[in-house]
Amino acid sequence: MSLYEELQYRGMIKDVSNETLAKDALDNKKVRFYCGFDPSGDSLTVGHLVQVIRIRLLQKYGHTAIVLIGGATGLIGDPKMTSERKLLTLENSLNNAEKIKKQLEDLLKNTEQTIFVNNYDWLKDINLISFLRDYGKYFSINYMLSKDVVQRRLETGISYTEFSYMLLQSIDWLYLYEKYNCLIQFGGSDQWGNITSGLELIKKKSGHEDAIGLSSPLLLKADGEKFGKSESGALFLDKNLTSAYEVYQYFLNTRDSDLETYFKVLTLLPKEEINNLIENNNLNSSERLAQKRLASEIVLFLHGEAELDNAIRISNNFFNGDFDNLTSEDFSNIVKTIPSTTIEDNSNILDVLVESKLSISKREAREFIDNGSISLGQEKVTSVNFLISKSNSYFSKYQVLRRGKKKFQVIIIK
């Protein structure tokens, strides 16, 4: 399978400016391509993993990545579909850019095939007159208004600042094209308007038509929900913001309908192995072997073997009821991924069962206790007068309240 065919197989191509040129460049040459990351925060999220894996795939075939960190464009803000972005300070943007660069250096590793640049280094030197004369004159307002994101914002309003974003991204590609012979820009489909604007600028300024724009579909769940969001919010690639265990649990809970897509765009597992995993999952989905493999591959890539082993240890100990071998830090990670209820010290078991929604009433709670359905930690609860307290909890703070085998909550004692 050629690189272009593999990109198609993995669902990584949505738009292409010139398919003939794209196939020739990707399959028959060794070229430089660029992918940009704006430092809107101090860490990338799991959603950015799609771009990172795509970079690794192109590098695998011998191409060189130019990883652009948008220290300057981060000050402007890529237009959202809904509203204006909050402006960052220069200090925040540059600090975030350095942190994101470090994350990407750790993930990409291959220094011979990776060039890191920050667009603040060249955009900061363009004065207003030069911006308008040397670049602005090549952009028609009618052309800019036709872009999808601008069209969607016209009703609610868009500032001139965000309206100008596509010019800055176009200047970036022109700069990389001239300085590094960067022939390809690859981005998400929401960047297609900016990508084609860059193509136009290169054509008009250089007179050449050898640059190629490619986009990939935005990754959504099978039901249309946004990928990469957990109950507690975004999943960050910085393990100090989102633990390896949280990432592991997120992908361990992947629905069967999303598995094939996730394997294709979030891992570099070969086609045959992906097909075998999906086929085996279809035959016996209850064991969730495919989910375990997906979660393991992603955590291993992001955080390494030691963090993966730790995530599996926490998961196995908790779900097998081996709570004595969990640490306080383990519990603090667990409560970020499963339901929890905070109670006062010395709370009656009936009240807690109702508050945690493990029963709908005290009467039902009594029935559950009487028939032996309720356990706290590793012990059955046999008395309706039982009190949950710091003294009978783990680390004077945590307990696990279960109803039957599958209904449970982590209880946090104040």
C-alpha positions in Angstrom: 0.0 0.0 0.0 1.4 3.4 -0.9 1.4 6.3 1.5 -1.5 8.0 -0.2 -3.5 4.8 -0.2 -2.7 4.3 3.5 -3.9 7.9 4.3 -7.1 7.1 2.5 -7.5 3.7 4.3 -7.0 5.5 7.6 -9.6 8.1 6.7 -7.0 10.9 6.9 -7.9 12.6 3.7 -11.0 14.8 3.2 -9.9 17.6 0.9 -7.0 17.7 -1.6 -6.1 20.6 -3.8 -4.5 18.5 -6.5 -4.7 14.8 -6.2 -2.2 14.0 -9.0 0.4 16.3 -7.4 -0.4 14.9 -3.9 0.1 11.3 -5.0 3.3 12.1 -6.8 4.8 14.0 -3.9 3.8 11.6 -1.2 4.5 8.3 -3.0 7.5 9.1 -5.2 9.4 11.9 -3.5 10.8 12.9 -0.1 9.2 16.3 0.7 8.7 18.7 3.6 5.2 19.3 4.9 4.0 21.4 7.7 1.3 21.1 10.4 0.5 24.0 12.8 -0.4 24.1 16.5 -1.7 27.3 18.1 -0.8 27.7 21.8 -4.2 28.5 23.0 -3.4 26.6 26.2 -0.2 25.3 27.9 -0.9 21.7 26.8 -2.2 19.9 23.8 -5.2 17.6 24.2 -6.1 14.1 23.1 -7.8 15.7 20.1 -4.4 16.9 18.8 -3.2 13.3 18.8 -4.8 12.9 15.3 -2.3 15.4 13.9 0.6 13.9 15.8 -0.1 10.4 14.5 -0.5 11.7 10.9 3.0 13.4 11.2 4.5 10.1 12.4 2.9 8.3 9.5 4.4 10.7 6.9 7.8 10.5 8.6 7.6 6.7 8.5 7.5 7.0 4.7 10.6 9.3 4.7 9.0 12.8 4.6 10.2 15.7 6.9 7.8 17.5 9.2 7.9 21.2 9.8 6.1 21.6 13.1 4.9 25.2 13.4 4.0 26.5 16.8 1.9 29.6 16.4 3.3 32.0 18.9 2.1 34.9 16.8 -1.2 33.5 15.4 -2.0 32.4 19.0 -2.2 36.1 19.8 -4.9 36.5 17.2 -7.0 33.4 17.5 -8.2 31.1 14.7 -11.9 32.0 14.3 -14.3 29.6 16.0 -17.7 28.8 14.5 -19.5 30.4 17.4 -17.7 33.4 19.0 -14.5 35.4 19.5 -11.6 33.8 21.3 -10.2 35.4 24.4 -7.0 37.1 23.5 -3.8 35.9 25.1 -1.0 38.1 26.3 2.4 37.8 24.4 3.9 36.3 27.5 1.2 33.6 27.8 1.4 32.8 24.1 5.1 32.4 24.0 5.2 30.4 27.3 2.5 28.1 26.0 4.4 27.7 22.7 7.5 26.5 24.5 5.5 24.0 26.6 3.7 22.6 23.5 7.0 22.4 21.6 8.5 20.3 24.4 5.4 18.0 24.3 5.8 17.5 20.6 9.6 17.0 20.8 8.9 14.2 23.3 6.3 12.6 21.1 8.0 12.9 17.7 11.5 12.1 18.8 12.9 11.8 15.3 15.0 15.0 15.2 16.4 14.3 11.7 12.9 14.4 10.2 11.4 17.2 12.4 12.0 20.9 12.1 10.4 23.1 14.8 9.6 26.7 14.0 7.6 29.5 15.7 5.8 32.0 13.5 6.4 34.8 16.0 10.0 34.8 14.7 8.9 36.2 11.3 5.5 37.7 11.8 6.6 40.0 14.5 8.9 41.8 12.0 6.1 42.7 9.5 4.9 46.3 10.0 1.4 47.4 9.1 2.3 49.1 5.8 4.2 46.0 4.6 1.4 43.7 5.8 -1.2 45.6 3.7 1.0 46.2 0.6 3.0 43.0 0.4 0.3 40.6 1.4 -3.1 42.2 1.8 -3.3 43.3 -1.8 -3.3 39.6 -2.9 -6.5 38.9 -1.0 -10.0 39.8 -2.3 -12.5 40.6 0.4 -15.1 38.7 -1.6 -12.8 35.6 -1.5 -12.3 35.9 2.2 -16.0 36.3 2.9 -16.7 33.1 1.0 -14.8 31.0 3.5 -17.0 28.7 5.6 -16.0 29.9 9.0 -16.4 33.5 8.1 -19.8 32.9 6.5 -21.0 31.2 9.7 -19.8 34.1 11.8 -21.3 36.9 9.7 -24.6 36.8 11.5 -23.2 37.0 15.0 -20.2 39.1 14.0 -16.5 38.6 13.5 -13.8 41.1 14.4 -11.2 42.3 11.9 -8.6 40.7 14.1 -10.0 37.2 13.6 -11.0 37.9 10.0 -7.3 38.6 9.3 -6.2 35.2 10.7 -6.2 33.5 7.3 -3.8 36.1 6.0 -1.3 35.3 8.7 -1.6 31.5 8.2 -1.1 32.1 4.4 2.0 34.2 5.2 3.3 31.3 7.3 3.1 28.8 4.4 4.6 31.3 2.0 7.5 31.8 4.4 8.0 28.0 4.8 7.7 27.5 1.1 10.4 30.0 0.3 12.8 29.2 3.2 12.4 25.5 3.6 10.9 24.4 0.3 7.8 23.2 2.2 5.4 21.9 -0.5 2.5 20.5 1.6 0.3 21.8 4.4 -1.8 19.2 6.2 -4.5 20.2 8.6 -8.0 19.4 9.9 -10.9 20.1 7.6 -11.8 23.2 9.7 -8.5 24.6 8.3 -9.3 24.1 4.7 -10.2 27.8 4.1 -6.9 28.9 5.5 -5.0 26.2 3.6 -6.5 27.2 0.2 -5.7 30.9 1.0 -2.1 29.9 1.5 -2.1 28.1 -1.9 -3.4 31.3 -3.5 -0.8 33.5 -1.9 2.1 31.1 -2.9 0.8 31.0 -6.5 0.4 34.8 -6.8 3.7 35.7 -5.1 5.9 33.0 -6.6 4.2 32.1 -9.8 4.5 28.4 -9.0 1.7 25.9 -8.6 3.5 23.0 -7.0 2.2 23.5 -3.4 -0.4 21.0 -2.2 -3.1 21.4 0.4 -4.5 18.4 2.3 -7.1 18.2 5.0 -8.4 15.3 7.1 -11.9 14.9 8.6 -12.5 16.2 12.2 -12.6 13.2 14.5 -16.1 12.7 16.0 -17.6 9.8 17.9 -20.1 7.6 16.0 -23.0 9.5 17.4 -21.6 12.9 16.4 -20.3 13.8 19.8 -17.0 15.7 20.0 -14.0 13.4 20.4 -11.6 13.9 23.4 -14.0 15.2 26.0 -14.5 13.3 29.3 -17.0 14.0 32.1 -14.4 16.2 33.8 -13.5 18.1 30.6 -10.7 18.0 28.0 -8.1 15.3 28.2 -4.7 16.9 28.2 -1.5 15.3 27.0 0.4 16.7 30.0 0.2 13.9 32.6 0.2 16.5 35.4 -3.1 17.8 34.0 -4.6 14.4 32.9 -3.1 11.3 34.4 -2.2 8.3 32.2 -4.9 6.4 34.1 -7.5 8.9 33.0 -6.5 8.5 29.4 -6.4 4.7 29.7 -9.9 4.7 31.1 -11.2 7.0 28.5 -10.2 4.7 25.7 -11.0 1.6 27.6 -14.6 2.8 27.5 -14.6 3.3 23.7 -17.8 2.1 22.1 -17.5 -0.7 19.7 -18.8 1.5 16.9 -15.8 3.9 17.3 -13.0 1.3 17.6 -12.0 0.9 14.0 -11.8 4.6 13.4 -9.8 5.2 16.5 -7.3 2.4 15.7 -6.8 3.9 12.2 -6.2 7.5 13.2 -4.8 7.3 16.7 -2.4 4.4 16.3 0.0 3.2 13.6 -1.0 -0.4 13.9 -1.0 -2.1 10.5 -4.2 -2.8 8.6 -4.1 -6.6 9.1 -3.8 -6.2 12.9 -6.6 -3.7 13.0 -8.9 -6.0 11.0 -8.1 -8.9 13.4 -8.8 -6.8 16.5 -12.1 -5.6 15.1 -13.1 -9.1 13.9 -12.3 -10.7 17.3 -14.2 -7.9 19.1 -17.2 -8.6 16.9 -17.1 -12.2 17.9 -16.6 -11.6 21.7 -17.1 -7.9 22.6 -17.7 -8.7 26.3 -14.0 -9.2 27.0 -13.2 -5.7 25.6 -9.8 -6.9 24.3 -9.8 -4.4 21.5 -10.5 -1.6 23.9 -7.7 -2.7 26.1 -5.3 -2.8 23.2 -6.4 0.7 22.0 -6.0 2.2 25.5 -2.6 0.5 25.9 -1.3 1.6 22.5 -2.2 5.3 23.2 -1.0 5.5 26.7 2.3 3.7 25.7 2.8 6.3 23.0 2.0 9.3 25.1 3.5 8.4 28.4 5.7 5.3 28.1 5.7 1.7 29.5 6.0 2.6 33.2 2.9 4.9 33.1 1.0 2.3 31.2 1.8 -0.4 33.7 0.7 1.9 36.5 -2.6 2.7 34.7 -3.3 -1.0 34.2 -2.4 -1.8 37.9 -4.8 0.9 39.2 -7.6 -0.3 36.8 -7.1 -4.0 37.7 -6.9 -3.4 41.5 -10.0 -1.2 41.5 -12.3 -3.2 39.3 -11.2 -6.5 40.9 -12.0 -5.1 44.3 -8.4 -5.1 45.6 -8.7 -1.7 47.2 -6.0 -2.4 49.8 -3.4 -2.1 47.1 -4.5 1.3 45.9 -2.7 4.5 47.0 -4.2 7.8 47.9 -3.0 9.1 44.6 -4.7 6.2 42.8 -8.0 7.0 44.4 -7.7 10.7 43.5 -7.2 9.6 39.8 -10.1 7.1 40.0 -12.6 9.7 41.2 -12.0 11.7 38.0 -13.2 8.8 35.8 -16.1 7.2 37.6 -19.1 8.5 39.6 -18.4 9.7 43.2 -20.4 11.2 46.0 -19.1 13.5 48.8 -20.6 12.9 52.3 -20.1 14.1 55.8 -18.2 12.0 58.3 -20.3 9.4 60.1 -23.1 9.4 57.5 -25.8 6.6 57.7 -25.6 4.0 55.0 -29.2 4.5 54.1 -28.7 8.2 53.5 -25.6 7.6 51.4 -27.3 4.9 49.2 -30.1 7.4 48.4 -27.7 10.4 47.9 -25.4 8.3 45.6 -28.5 7.2 43.7 -27.6 3.5 44.3 -31.2 3.3 45.6 -34.2 5.5 45.0 -35.5 5.5 48.6 -34.5 4.4 52.1 -37.1 1.7 51.9 -35.4 0.2 48.9 -32.0 0.7 50.5 -33.1 -1.4 53.5 -34.2 -4.1 51.1 -30.8 -4.1 49.4 -29.0 -4.4 52.7 -31.4 -7.2 53.9 -30.8 -9.3 50.8 -27.0 -8.8 50.9 -26.6 -6.6 47.9 -24.6 -3.8 49.5 -20.9 -3.9 50.2 -18.5 -1.2 51.4 -14.9 -1.8 50.3 -14.5 -5.6 50.6 -17.1 -6.2 53.3 -20.8 -6.8 53.1 -23.0 -4.2 54.9 -25.5 -6.1 57.2 -26.9 -3.3 59.4 -29.2 -0.4 58.3 -27.6 1.6 61.2 -24.1 1.3 59.7 -22.1 4.6 59.6 -19.6 5.5 56.9 -16.8 7.4 58.5 -13.1 8.4 58.1 -12.2 5.6 60.5 -13.5 2.9 58.2 -12.3 4.4 55.0 -9.1 4.3 52.9 -6.7 7.1 53.8 -9.4 8.6 56.0 -11.2 9.9 52.9 -12.2 7.2 50.3 -14.6 4.3 50.3 -16.2 2.2 47.5 -19.9 1.5 47.9 -21.3 -1.3 45.8 -24.8 -2.5 44.9 -24.4 -6.0 43.4 -21.5 -6.5 41.0 -21.9 -3.6 38.5 -23.4 -0.6 40.4 -20.9 1.3 42.5 -19.7 4.7 43.6 -16.6 6.1 45.2 -17.5 7.8 48.4 -15.4 10.8 49.5 -15.7 11.7 53.2 -15.2 15.3 54.1 
